[in-house]
Amino acid sequence: MSQNINKNALKTNLFNEGQKALDALGIHEDIYICPLCLDEHDRGSLGRENGQEPQLTLEHVPPKSVDGKEIILTCKKCNNFAGHAYDAHLAGAGRLHKRSHGTLSKSDGEYGSIKISAASITVNAKIAVKNGGYHFQIIENTNDPSKIKQFADFMHGVKAGSEMTFTFEERANAKRANFSLLRSAYLTMVAAFGYTYVFAQNIQKLRLAIVNEQLDFPTRFVYPRNEPGNKIIFISDQKIALVQFDRVAVVMPLLHCDEESYQEITRSAHKISGQCESIKLPQSFIAQLDHSGRYSAKFYNPPAPDP
């Protein structure tokens, strides 16, 4: 119960911060705008009045599967879409990386789906590592009940030297995993700088690529970093920022970086250079530019996503 109360309080706080940011830009309504699809939501979308289904959800940035924190609200539609279209692939890519680097046995966590074969019996299962030990869970709704019984009988009579084969099944598309990182980097920039970033003309193609699943978005935007860190690195000479999550950085345009320059910069990592400074990743919806008094949303009508 207390956890739900804390979640509700966090959602209300983030709604309030979003409303204040919009108010600072001249939108004087008690609403929250989803920073992805731009749908408007009143406080009823928080879902606590009259049993109304919540339409605004806490967003982990980066995704929860890679230890992200809940720093902003997005609408339920956008959150659910990203979960299967992008974030599942990022989680899968992480599990594949751990398995390929031999760290599975060292790291607690869930590692996806496997097939277990023994004595001519094959069953579907989930694998996890807890306290350095392997734990398997047979999935009832994806197995023939007779196979489950046969496997259980085998396990009850298993002896030293018995052989079992484990086949990992992973769902990880590299481009979709990168889009998960791009989406997280975009939401990080929004949390740090506010709706000024959401509404900026030069950001629209990127925003719509995320919302509309435009996987042919013609830029390379994810690069490895040698040193781990969680921060935003500003390279003002090139009007870009690197949003770094651990050892991965996502190249993001700043407000005055035109589309052609952004694409040119992201074609090759060696072109990313210049004077830089960094700040920590935001821990909440700060919306710094919205509250600076230098920007207004009065004359801007951003394009909507595809229906």
C-alpha positions as CSV (number, residue, x, y, z in Angstrom):
1,M,0.0,0.0,0.0
2,S,2.7,2.5,1.0
3,Q,4.5,1.8,-2.3
4,N,1.4,2.7,-4.3
5,I,1.0,5.9,-2.2
6,N,4.6,6.8,-3.0
7,K,4.1,6.1,-6.7
8,N,0.9,8.3,-6.7
9,A,2.7,11.1,-4.9
10,L,5.6,10.9,-7.5
11,K,3.1,11.0,-10.4
12,T,1.3,14.0,-8.9
13,N,4.6,15.8,-8.4
14,L,5.7,15.1,-12.0
15,F,2.3,16.3,-13.3
16,N,2.7,19.5,-11.2
17,E,6.2,20.1,-12.6
18,G,5.0,19.6,-16.1
19,Q,2.1,22.0,-15.6
20,K,4.4,24.6,-14.1
21,A,6.7,24.3,-17.1
22,L,3.8,24.8,-19.6
23,D,2.6,27.7,-17.5
24,A,6.1,29.3,-17.8
25,L,5.8,29.0,-21.6
26,G,2.4,30.7,-21.7
27,I,0.1,27.7,-21.7
28,H,-2.1,28.5,-18.6
29,E,-4.1,25.3,-18.3
30,D,-4.0,22.6,-15.6
31,I,-2.8,20.0,-18.1
32,Y,0.2,17.7,-18.7
33,I,1.4,17.1,-22.3
34,C,2.9,13.8,-23.1
35,P,6.4,14.8,-24.4
36,L,6.2,12.1,-27.1
37,C,2.8,12.1,-28.8
38,L,1.8,15.6,-27.4
39,D,-1.6,14.4,-26.2
40,E,-3.0,16.6,-23.5
41,H,-4.0,15.1,-20.2
42,D,-5.9,16.6,-17.2
43,R,-5.4,15.4,-13.6
44,G,-8.0,12.7,-14.2
45,S,-5.4,10.9,-16.3
46,L,-3.5,10.2,-13.1
47,G,-6.2,7.7,-12.5
48,R,-7.2,8.1,-8.8
49,E,-10.6,9.7,-9.2
50,N,-13.8,7.7,-9.6
51,G,-11.8,4.6,-10.4
52,Q,-10.6,6.0,-13.7
53,E,-7.9,4.0,-15.5
54,P,-4.6,5.9,-15.4
55,Q,-3.6,7.4,-18.7
56,L,-0.3,8.9,-17.5
57,T,2.5,6.5,-16.4
58,L,5.8,6.8,-14.7
59,E,8.6,6.5,-17.2
60,H,11.9,4.8,-16.4
61,V,14.8,6.7,-18.1
62,P,16.7,4.7,-19.3
63,P,14.4,1.7,-19.2
64,K,13.9,-0.2,-16.0
65,S,15.7,-3.3,-17.4
66,V,18.9,-1.3,-17.4
67,D,18.4,0.4,-14.0
68,G,16.6,3.6,-15.1
69,K,14.8,5.9,-12.7
70,E,11.3,7.3,-12.9
71,I,11.9,10.9,-13.8
72,I,9.0,11.9,-16.1
73,L,5.5,11.0,-17.1
74,T,4.5,9.7,-20.5
75,C,1.1,8.6,-21.7
76,K,0.1,4.9,-21.2
77,K,-0.1,4.4,-25.0
78,C,3.5,5.7,-25.6
79,N,4.9,3.7,-22.6
80,N,3.3,0.4,-23.6
81,F,4.3,0.9,-27.3
82,A,8.0,1.4,-26.3
83,G,8.0,-1.6,-24.0
84,H,7.5,-4.1,-26.8
85,A,8.8,-2.1,-29.8
86,Y,12.1,-0.9,-28.3
87,D,12.8,-1.6,-24.6
88,A,12.5,-5.4,-24.8
89,H,15.2,-5.4,-27.4
90,L,17.5,-3.3,-25.3
91,A,17.0,-5.7,-22.4
92,G,17.6,-8.7,-24.7
93,A,20.8,-7.1,-26.1
94,G,22.0,-6.6,-22.5
95,R,21.4,-10.3,-21.7
96,L,23.1,-11.4,-24.9
97,H,26.1,-9.2,-24.0
98,K,26.4,-10.7,-20.5
99,R,26.2,-14.2,-21.9
100,S,28.7,-13.5,-24.7
101,H,31.2,-12.0,-22.1
102,G,30.8,-14.9,-19.6
103,T,29.2,-12.7,-16.9
104,L,25.9,-14.5,-16.6
105,S,27.0,-16.6,-13.6
106,K,28.3,-13.5,-11.8
107,S,25.3,-11.1,-12.1
108,D,22.0,-11.6,-10.4
109,G,19.0,-10.9,-12.6
110,E,16.6,-12.4,-15.2
111,Y,18.1,-13.7,-18.4
112,G,15.1,-14.4,-20.6
113,S,13.7,-17.6,-22.2
114,I,15.4,-20.9,-22.7
115,K,14.7,-24.4,-23.9
116,I,15.8,-27.2,-21.6
117,S,16.3,-30.7,-23.1
118,A,16.9,-33.9,-21.2
119,A,16.1,-37.5,-21.9
120,S,14.4,-36.6,-25.2
121,I,12.1,-34.2,-23.3
122,T,12.2,-30.4,-24.2
123,V,10.4,-27.7,-22.2
124,N,10.2,-23.9,-22.3
125,A,11.5,-22.1,-19.2
126,K,12.8,-18.8,-17.8
127,I,16.2,-18.5,-16.4
128,A,17.4,-16.2,-13.6
129,V,20.5,-15.9,-11.4
130,K,20.0,-15.4,-7.7
131,N,22.9,-15.2,-5.2
132,G,25.2,-16.8,-7.8
133,G,22.9,-19.8,-8.4
134,Y,20.8,-20.7,-11.5
135,H,17.0,-20.8,-11.1
136,F,14.7,-22.2,-13.7
137,Q,10.9,-21.6,-14.0
138,I,8.9,-23.9,-16.3
139,I,6.3,-21.9,-18.2
140,E,3.0,-23.7,-17.9
141,N,1.1,-21.8,-20.7
142,T,3.8,-22.5,-23.3
143,N,4.4,-26.2,-22.6
144,D,2.4,-29.4,-23.2
145,P,1.2,-30.5,-19.7
146,S,2.4,-34.0,-20.4
147,K,5.9,-32.7,-21.2
148,I,6.0,-30.8,-17.9
149,K,5.1,-34.0,-16.0
150,Q,7.7,-36.0,-17.9
151,F,10.3,-33.4,-17.1
152,A,9.3,-33.3,-13.4
153,D,9.6,-37.1,-13.2
154,F,13.1,-36.9,-14.8
155,M,14.2,-34.2,-12.4
156,H,13.0,-36.2,-9.4
157,G,15.2,-39.1,-10.5
158,V,18.2,-37.2,-11.9
159,K,21.6,-38.6,-11.0
160,A,25.1,-37.3,-11.2
161,G,26.3,-37.4,-14.8
162,S,22.9,-36.9,-16.3
163,E,23.0,-34.5,-19.3
164,M,20.8,-31.5,-19.9
165,T,21.0,-29.0,-22.8
166,F,20.1,-25.4,-22.5
167,T,19.3,-23.3,-25.6
168,F,18.8,-19.6,-25.1
169,E,16.1,-17.9,-27.1
170,E,16.6,-14.1,-27.3
171,R,14.7,-11.3,-28.9
172,A,17.2,-8.5,-29.6
173,N,17.1,-6.3,-32.7
174,A,20.1,-3.9,-32.6
175,K,18.3,-1.1,-34.4
176,R,15.3,-1.3,-32.0
177,A,17.7,-1.5,-29.0
178,N,19.3,1.7,-30.3
179,F,15.9,3.4,-30.6
180,S,15.2,2.5,-27.0
181,L,18.4,4.4,-26.1
182,L,17.4,7.3,-28.5
183,R,14.0,7.5,-26.8
184,S,15.6,7.6,-23.3
185,A,18.1,10.2,-24.4
186,Y,15.2,12.4,-25.8
187,L,13.3,12.0,-22.5
188,T,16.4,12.9,-20.6
189,M,16.8,16.1,-22.6
190,V,13.1,16.9,-22.0
191,A,13.4,16.3,-18.2
192,A,16.5,18.5,-18.1
193,F,15.3,21.3,-20.4
194,G,11.5,21.0,-20.7
195,Y,8.9,21.6,-23.3
196,T,11.1,24.1,-25.0
197,Y,13.0,21.1,-26.2
198,V,9.8,19.2,-27.1
199,F,8.4,22.1,-29.2
200,A,11.7,23.1,-30.9
201,Q,11.4,22.9,-34.7
202,N,14.7,21.1,-35.2
203,I,13.6,18.3,-32.8
204,Q,10.4,17.3,-34.6
205,K,11.8,14.8,-37.1
206,L,13.6,13.0,-34.3
207,R,10.6,13.0,-32.0
208,L,8.3,11.7,-34.7
209,A,10.8,9.0,-35.7
210,I,10.6,7.7,-32.1
211,V,6.8,7.9,-31.9
212,N,6.1,6.6,-35.4
213,E,8.6,3.7,-35.3
214,Q,10.6,5.1,-38.2
215,L,13.5,2.7,-37.9
216,D,15.1,4.1,-41.1
217,F,15.8,7.4,-39.3
218,P,19.0,8.3,-41.3
219,T,21.5,8.9,-38.6
220,R,23.9,6.9,-36.5
221,F,23.3,8.2,-33.0
222,V,24.6,5.6,-30.5
223,Y,28.4,5.3,-29.8
224,P,30.4,3.4,-27.2
225,R,32.3,5.3,-24.5
226,N,35.5,4.1,-22.9
227,E,34.8,5.5,-19.5
228,P,31.5,4.7,-17.7
229,G,29.3,7.6,-16.5
230,N,25.8,8.9,-16.4
231,K,25.7,12.5,-17.6
232,I,24.9,15.0,-20.4
233,I,28.0,16.2,-22.2
234,F,27.5,19.5,-24.1
235,I,29.7,20.1,-27.2
236,S,28.6,23.7,-27.8
237,D,30.8,24.2,-30.9
238,Q,28.8,21.5,-32.7
239,K,25.5,22.3,-31.0
240,I,25.1,18.8,-29.8
241,A,24.9,16.9,-26.5
242,L,26.0,13.4,-25.7
243,V,23.5,11.7,-23.3
244,Q,25.6,9.0,-21.6
245,F,24.2,5.9,-19.9
246,D,27.1,3.9,-18.4
247,R,29.4,3.2,-21.4
248,V,27.0,4.2,-24.2
249,A,26.4,7.7,-25.5
250,V,23.5,9.0,-27.6
251,V,24.1,12.0,-29.8
252,M,21.3,14.6,-29.4
253,P,20.8,17.9,-31.2
254,L,20.7,21.1,-29.1
255,L,18.1,23.8,-30.0
256,H,20.1,25.5,-32.7
257,C,21.5,22.4,-34.4
258,D,19.9,22.1,-37.8
259,E,18.9,18.8,-39.2
260,E,21.6,18.6,-41.9
261,S,24.4,19.4,-39.4
262,Y,23.1,16.8,-37.0
263,Q,23.1,14.1,-39.6
264,E,26.6,15.0,-40.8
265,I,28.0,14.9,-37.3
266,T,26.4,11.5,-36.5
267,R,27.7,9.8,-39.6
268,S,31.1,9.3,-38.0
269,A,32.3,9.5,-34.4
270,H,35.6,11.1,-35.1
271,K,33.8,14.3,-36.1
272,I,32.4,14.7,-32.6
273,S,34.9,17.1,-30.9
274,G,35.4,20.5,-29.3
275,Q,35.1,22.2,-26.0
276,C,32.7,20.4,-23.7
277,E,31.2,20.6,-20.3
278,S,28.9,18.1,-18.5
279,I,26.1,17.9,-16.0
280,K,24.6,15.0,-14.1
281,L,21.5,13.3,-15.5
282,P,18.3,14.8,-14.2
283,Q,16.6,13.0,-11.4
284,S,13.2,14.7,-12.0
285,F,11.3,17.0,-14.4
286,I,13.5,20.1,-14.1
287,A,12.5,21.9,-17.3
288,Q,15.3,24.5,-17.0
289,L,14.8,26.3,-20.2
290,D,11.0,26.6,-19.7
291,H,11.7,28.5,-16.4
292,S,14.4,30.7,-17.9
293,G,11.9,33.3,-19.2
294,R,13.5,33.2,-22.7
295,Y,11.0,31.0,-24.5
296,S,7.3,30.8,-25.3
297,A,5.0,28.2,-26.8
298,K,2.5,30.8,-27.9
299,F,3.2,30.6,-31.7
300,Y,4.2,27.0,-32.0
301,N,2.0,24.2,-33.3
302,P,4.1,21.0,-33.4
303,P,3.2,18.2,-35.9
304,A,1.2,15.3,-34.6
305,P,2.3,11.7,-34.9
306,D,0.8,9.4,-37.6
307,P,-2.6,8.1,-36.7
